[in-house]
Amino acid sequence: MVAALDTALAGVTWEVVFVDDDSPDGTAAAARDIARQDRRVRCIRRVGRRGLSSAVIEGALSSSADYVAVIDGDMQHDETRLPAMIAVLGAGADLAVGSRHVAGGDNAGLASPLREKLSGAGIRIARLVTRTDLSDPMSGFFMLRRGLFEALAARLTGQGFKILLDLVLAAPAPLKIVEIPYKFRPRAAGESKLDALVLAQFAGLLIDKALRGTVPLRFITFALVGAFGVLINLAVLEAARRLGIGFGAAQTLGTIVAMVANFWLNNQLTYRAQRLKGGRVWRGLLLFLLVCGLGAIANIGIARALYAENGSDIFSGAAGAAVGVVWNYAVSATLVWRVR
């Protein structure tokens, strides 16, 4: 990457900031070895913090350059298009976006038909929500003035993988956007982050923007996972009853299956940036089951107390459920998925 940038940006004063989330593959050490010989190279090693969007924010805010470009480290983005991005920003554009879907662009680097379908679905939804003519709103390759980035930084969620969409939605007024065609190359290293769960995070981002940040994005995702768990509970309950299992046993089975499913979804989606791996998964699952069990007790207790006070089934049940969700969210974040 450093050698490619040196060639592409000949005659331009530049620096590159690698943001490494304490990965075990030697990225930080390799970047520092290069930095000892080249002052244009820096590395931010983050301990206890993960996620692409927050990494981009920290890296961009660490720079004093006039322009900030975001580019992946796997060589799929075409660094030779950076001078063209600088040129359109110098001509008055607010945001230069590398696009695979305009004339001259190519998305051949997408590894599979599934990735193409997921990317296409995300693009259609993003264009509908942002009300822009962006052909590639899911792009991870773009450039803007550092001053504009700093002005928008406080409005960003800092979660998920699609920070370009976050930037466009965070702008108080429509941005003047110019798309620069580029060829999306095959991946030189690493793995894709694009899957169905990333699109679910993307949906959560849209909800967060619709609510203007009044409710934490992570809580929204946690609550949506909980709602999905209710459907799983009911499905298992119905299947067990058809097999002749008594209601009490069937409900218990449905509750346990729903809790396990919720744990897996929260680990993969809500807390993707700090998801548990290896042996920590089983410890986390046991803690999650305990947390949800206590949440259920709180739910029932508060609902009964309110029902005794006002006699309203719906209000009492909803209030109990709300307290249960808040309890599960707060304690899970503190005990199960706490940053270490």
C-alpha positions as CSV (number, residue, x, y, z in Angstrom):
1,M,0.0,0.0,0.0
2,V,2.7,2.5,0.9
3,A,4.6,1.8,-2.3
4,A,1.4,2.1,-4.4
5,L,0.6,5.4,-2.7
6,D,4.1,6.7,-3.4
7,T,3.6,6.0,-7.1
8,A,0.0,7.3,-7.3
9,L,0.7,10.5,-5.4
10,A,4.0,11.6,-7.0
11,G,4.3,15.3,-6.6
12,V,1.7,15.5,-3.8
13,T,2.5,15.9,-0.1
14,W,0.7,13.1,1.7
15,E,0.6,10.9,4.7
16,V,-1.0,7.5,5.4
17,V,-2.5,6.5,8.8
18,F,-3.1,2.8,9.4
19,V,-5.6,2.2,12.1
20,D,-5.2,-1.3,13.7
21,D,-7.6,-2.7,16.2
22,D,-4.9,-4.6,18.1
23,S,-5.0,-7.4,15.4
24,P,-2.7,-10.4,16.0
25,D,-1.4,-10.5,12.4
26,G,1.5,-8.1,12.9
27,T,-0.1,-5.2,11.1
28,A,0.9,-2.6,13.6
29,A,4.5,-3.9,13.8
30,A,4.8,-3.9,10.0
31,A,3.5,-0.3,9.7
32,R,5.9,0.9,12.4
33,D,8.8,-0.8,10.7
34,I,8.0,1.2,7.5
35,A,7.4,4.4,9.6
36,R,10.9,4.3,11.0
37,Q,12.1,4.8,7.4
38,D,9.3,7.0,6.1
39,R,7.8,9.8,8.2
40,R,4.7,9.9,6.0
41,V,3.6,6.6,7.5
42,R,1.8,6.4,10.9
43,C,0.0,3.7,12.8
44,I,-2.8,4.0,15.4
45,R,-3.1,0.9,17.5
46,R,-6.4,0.7,19.3
47,V,-6.7,-1.5,22.4
48,G,-10.3,-2.2,23.6
49,R,-11.9,-0.4,20.7
50,R,-13.0,-2.0,17.4
51,G,-15.0,-1.3,14.3
52,L,-14.3,0.2,10.9
53,S,-16.4,3.4,11.2
54,S,-14.8,4.4,14.6
55,A,-11.4,3.5,13.2
56,V,-12.0,5.8,10.2
57,I,-13.1,8.6,12.5
58,E,-10.0,8.4,14.7
59,G,-7.7,8.1,11.8
60,A,-9.2,11.1,10.0
61,L,-9.2,13.3,13.1
62,S,-5.5,12.4,13.8
63,S,-4.5,14.1,10.6
64,S,-3.7,17.8,9.8
65,A,-3.9,17.3,6.0
66,D,-6.2,19.5,3.9
67,Y,-8.0,16.5,2.5
68,V,-8.9,13.1,4.1
69,A,-9.3,10.0,2.0
70,V,-10.6,6.7,3.2
71,I,-9.2,3.6,1.5
72,D,-9.1,-0.1,2.4
73,G,-5.8,-1.8,3.2
74,D,-6.6,-4.9,1.1
75,M,-5.7,-3.2,-2.3
76,Q,-9.2,-3.6,-3.7
77,H,-9.6,0.2,-4.0
78,D,-7.7,1.8,-6.9
79,E,-5.3,4.3,-5.3
80,T,-4.4,5.8,-8.7
81,R,-7.8,7.6,-8.6
82,L,-6.8,9.7,-5.6
83,P,-5.4,12.6,-7.7
84,A,-8.7,12.8,-9.6
85,M,-10.5,13.0,-6.2
86,I,-8.2,15.8,-5.1
87,A,-8.9,17.6,-8.4
88,V,-12.8,17.6,-8.1
89,L,-12.6,18.7,-4.4
90,G,-10.3,21.6,-5.5
91,A,-12.9,22.5,-8.1
92,G,-15.6,22.9,-5.5
93,A,-17.1,19.5,-4.7
94,D,-17.8,18.6,-1.1
95,L,-17.3,14.9,-1.4
96,A,-15.5,12.7,-4.0
97,V,-16.7,9.1,-4.0
98,G,-15.0,6.2,-5.8
99,S,-17.7,4.4,-7.7
100,R,-17.8,0.9,-9.3
101,H,-21.1,1.7,-11.0
102,V,-20.6,4.7,-13.2
103,A,-19.1,4.6,-16.7
104,G,-15.5,3.4,-16.4
105,G,-16.1,1.6,-13.1
106,D,-16.0,-2.1,-12.5
107,N,-17.1,-4.3,-9.5
108,A,-15.4,-7.5,-10.6
109,G,-13.6,-7.7,-7.3
110,L,-16.8,-8.8,-5.5
111,A,-16.0,-12.4,-4.6
112,S,-19.3,-14.1,-5.1
113,P,-22.9,-13.7,-6.5
114,L,-24.1,-13.4,-2.9
115,R,-21.9,-10.4,-2.2
116,E,-23.1,-8.9,-5.4
117,K,-26.8,-9.4,-4.4
118,L,-26.1,-8.0,-0.8
119,S,-24.3,-5.0,-2.2
120,G,-27.0,-4.3,-4.8
121,A,-29.7,-4.5,-2.1
122,G,-27.8,-2.1,0.1
123,I,-27.3,0.3,-2.7
124,R,-31.0,0.4,-3.6
125,I,-32.0,1.0,0.0
126,A,-29.3,3.7,0.6
127,R,-30.3,5.7,-2.5
128,L,-33.9,5.6,-1.5
129,V,-33.1,6.9,2.0
130,T,-30.4,9.5,1.2
131,R,-32.4,10.8,-1.8
132,T,-29.2,11.2,-3.8
133,D,-28.1,10.1,-7.2
134,L,-25.1,8.3,-5.8
135,S,-24.6,5.1,-7.8
136,D,-22.4,3.6,-5.1
137,P,-23.5,4.8,-1.7
138,M,-22.0,1.7,-0.1
139,S,-18.5,2.7,-1.3
140,G,-15.7,2.6,1.2
141,F,-13.4,4.7,-1.0
142,F,-13.9,8.4,-0.8
143,M,-12.3,11.8,0.0
144,L,-13.4,15.1,1.5
145,R,-11.9,18.2,3.1
146,R,-10.7,17.6,6.7
147,G,-12.7,20.7,7.9
148,L,-15.9,19.2,6.6
149,F,-15.1,15.8,8.2
150,E,-14.4,17.5,11.5
151,A,-17.7,19.5,11.3
152,L,-19.7,16.2,10.7
153,A,-17.7,14.0,13.1
154,A,-19.9,14.8,16.2
155,R,-23.0,13.7,14.2
156,L,-21.6,10.3,13.2
157,T,-22.8,7.1,14.9
158,G,-19.3,5.6,14.7
159,Q,-20.8,2.1,14.4
160,G,-21.0,-0.4,11.5
161,F,-19.0,-0.5,8.3
162,K,-20.7,2.0,5.9
163,I,-19.3,5.3,7.1
164,L,-19.9,7.1,3.8
165,L,-23.7,6.7,4.2
166,D,-23.3,7.9,7.8
167,L,-21.5,11.0,6.5
168,V,-24.1,11.8,3.9
169,L,-27.0,11.4,6.3
170,A,-25.1,13.5,9.0
171,A,-24.8,16.5,6.7
172,P,-27.3,19.2,7.7
173,A,-27.6,20.3,4.0
174,P,-27.1,18.3,0.8
175,L,-23.5,17.8,-0.2
176,K,-22.1,18.4,-3.6
177,I,-20.9,14.9,-4.5
178,V,-18.9,13.9,-7.5
179,E,-18.3,10.2,-8.3
180,I,-15.0,9.0,-9.7
181,P,-15.0,5.7,-11.6
182,Y,-12.6,3.0,-10.4
183,K,-12.1,-0.7,-10.9
184,F,-12.8,-2.8,-7.8
185,R,-9.8,-5.2,-7.7
186,P,-9.7,-8.7,-6.3
187,R,-8.8,-8.8,-2.6
188,A,-5.0,-9.1,-1.9
189,A,-5.5,-10.1,1.8
190,G,-8.1,-10.3,4.5
191,E,-11.8,-11.3,4.4
192,S,-14.9,-9.5,3.4
193,K,-17.0,-7.7,6.0
194,L,-20.1,-7.6,3.8
195,D,-22.8,-10.1,4.8
196,A,-26.5,-10.2,5.8
197,L,-25.7,-9.0,9.3
198,V,-23.9,-6.0,8.0
199,L,-27.0,-5.1,6.1
200,A,-28.9,-5.4,9.4
201,Q,-26.5,-3.0,11.0
202,F,-27.1,-0.8,8.0
203,A,-30.9,-0.9,8.7
204,G,-30.2,0.1,12.3
205,L,-28.2,3.1,11.1
206,L,-31.2,4.3,9.1
207,I,-33.5,3.9,12.1
208,D,-31.0,5.9,14.2
209,K,-30.9,8.7,11.7
210,A,-34.7,8.7,11.5
211,L,-34.9,9.1,15.3
212,R,-32.1,11.8,15.1
213,G,-29.9,9.9,17.6
214,T,-32.4,10.2,20.5
215,V,-32.1,6.5,21.1
216,P,-28.7,4.7,21.0
217,L,-28.2,2.7,17.9
218,R,-26.9,-0.3,19.8
219,F,-30.1,-0.3,22.0
220,I,-32.2,-0.2,18.8
221,T,-30.4,-3.2,17.5
222,F,-30.7,-5.0,20.8
223,A,-34.4,-4.4,20.9
224,L,-34.9,-5.6,17.4
225,V,-33.0,-8.8,18.2
226,G,-35.3,-9.2,21.2
227,A,-38.4,-8.8,19.0
228,F,-37.0,-11.5,16.7
229,G,-36.5,-13.7,19.8
230,V,-40.2,-13.4,20.6
231,L,-41.0,-14.8,17.2
232,I,-38.6,-17.7,17.7
233,N,-40.1,-18.4,21.1
234,L,-43.6,-18.6,19.7
235,A,-42.5,-20.8,16.8
236,V,-40.8,-23.3,19.1
237,L,-43.7,-23.2,21.5
238,E,-46.1,-24.0,18.6
239,A,-43.9,-26.8,17.3
240,A,-43.5,-28.4,20.7
241,R,-47.2,-28.3,21.4
242,R,-47.9,-30.1,18.1
243,L,-45.5,-32.8,19.3
244,G,-47.7,-33.3,22.4
245,I,-45.4,-31.5,24.8
246,G,-47.2,-29.8,27.7
247,F,-47.5,-26.0,27.7
248,G,-45.1,-25.4,30.6
249,A,-42.3,-27.5,29.1
250,A,-43.0,-26.2,25.6
251,Q,-42.8,-22.6,26.8
252,T,-39.6,-23.3,28.8
253,L,-38.0,-24.8,25.7
254,G,-39.1,-21.9,23.5
255,T,-37.7,-19.4,26.0
256,I,-34.3,-21.2,26.1
257,V,-34.1,-21.5,22.3
258,A,-35.0,-17.8,22.0
259,M,-32.4,-16.7,24.5
260,V,-29.7,-18.7,22.7
261,A,-30.7,-17.2,19.4
262,N,-30.7,-13.7,20.8
263,F,-27.3,-14.3,22.3
264,W,-25.9,-15.4,18.9
265,L,-27.5,-12.5,17.0
266,N,-26.4,-9.9,19.6
267,N,-22.9,-11.4,19.4
268,Q,-22.8,-11.2,15.6
269,L,-24.8,-8.0,15.2
270,T,-25.3,-5.7,18.2
271,Y,-21.8,-6.2,19.6
272,R,-20.1,-7.2,16.4
273,A,-17.1,-4.9,17.1
274,Q,-16.4,-6.7,20.4
275,R,-18.0,-10.1,19.7
276,L,-16.9,-13.0,21.8
277,K,-14.8,-15.8,20.3
278,G,-13.5,-19.2,21.3
279,G,-14.1,-20.3,24.9
280,R,-15.4,-16.8,25.9
281,V,-18.6,-17.6,23.8
282,W,-19.7,-20.2,26.3
283,R,-19.0,-18.1,29.3
284,G,-20.9,-15.2,27.6
285,L,-23.8,-17.4,26.8
286,L,-24.2,-18.6,30.4
287,L,-24.0,-14.9,31.6
288,F,-26.5,-13.9,29.0
289,L,-29.0,-16.6,30.1
290,L,-28.6,-15.5,33.7
291,V,-29.1,-11.8,32.8
292,C,-32.2,-12.6,30.7
293,G,-33.5,-14.8,33.5
294,L,-33.2,-11.9,36.0
295,G,-34.7,-9.6,33.4
296,A,-37.7,-11.9,33.1
297,I,-38.2,-11.8,36.9
298,A,-38.1,-8.0,36.9
299,N,-40.5,-7.9,33.9
300,I,-43.1,-10.1,35.7
301,G,-42.7,-8.4,39.0
302,I,-43.2,-4.9,37.7
303,A,-46.0,-6.0,35.5
304,R,-47.9,-7.6,38.4
305,A,-47.3,-4.6,40.6
306,L,-48.7,-2.2,38.0
307,Y,-51.6,-4.4,37.2
308,A,-52.5,-4.5,40.9
309,E,-52.4,-0.7,40.9
310,N,-54.4,0.1,37.7
311,G,-55.8,-3.1,36.3
312,S,-54.6,-2.5,32.8
313,D,-53.3,-5.6,31.0
314,I,-51.6,-3.9,28.1
315,F,-50.1,-1.0,30.0
316,S,-48.7,-3.2,32.8
317,G,-47.4,-5.8,30.4
318,A,-45.7,-3.2,28.1
319,A,-44.1,-1.5,31.1
320,G,-42.8,-4.8,32.4
321,A,-41.4,-5.7,29.0
322,A,-39.8,-2.3,28.6
323,V,-38.0,-2.6,32.0
324,G,-36.9,-6.1,31.0
325,V,-35.4,-5.0,27.7
326,V,-33.6,-2.0,29.4
327,W,-32.3,-4.3,32.1
328,N,-31.1,-6.9,29.7
329,Y,-29.4,-4.3,27.5
330,A,-27.6,-2.5,30.4
331,V,-26.4,-5.6,32.2
332,S,-25.4,-7.4,29.0
333,A,-23.2,-4.5,27.9
334,T,-21.7,-4.4,31.4
335,L,-21.1,-8.1,32.0
336,V,-21.3,-10.1,28.8
337,W,-19.8,-7.8,26.1
338,R,-17.9,-5.3,28.2
339,V,-14.8,-3.9,26.5
340,R,-11.7,-5.5,28.1
